[in-house]
Amino acid sequence: MERTSTSLPGSSPDEMFPVLTPEQQTRVLAHGRLRQAKSGETIVEPSTPGIKFFVVVSGRLELHRVSENQEELIAFCGPGMFTGELSLLSGRRALIRISAGEDSELIEIEREALRGLVQQ
């Protein structure tokens, strides 16, 4: 994927996906569970209902836009970063494909548990 030297505000990974501190990750883990993902494993498929929230403990997740049988890598999440589309909170279907870019350890949280965490 070709990258340009100029970027729009909010387009760098650290602006798009804030990094949680170890303390924040511990707090999140209390509402979820640890999960291993193998390199290449699909974590979320587009149009899947009941998607989950993921925090990357180690490894990397890749986010892909899928359209007309084409797939484009649009972003990645490294350690401390988390996934989450607005559709996660609204209960709608996923808009993107998320896969493990390498063997990864994730914190996985169900939608309702995430809502409880956010409300705290």
Secondary structure, 3 states (H helix, E strand, C coil): CCCCCCCCCCCCHHHHCCCCCHHHHHHHHCCCEEEEECCCCEEECCCCCCCCEEEEEECCEEEEEEECCEEEEEEEECCCCECCCHHHHHCCCCCCEEEECCCEEEEEECHHHHHHHHHC
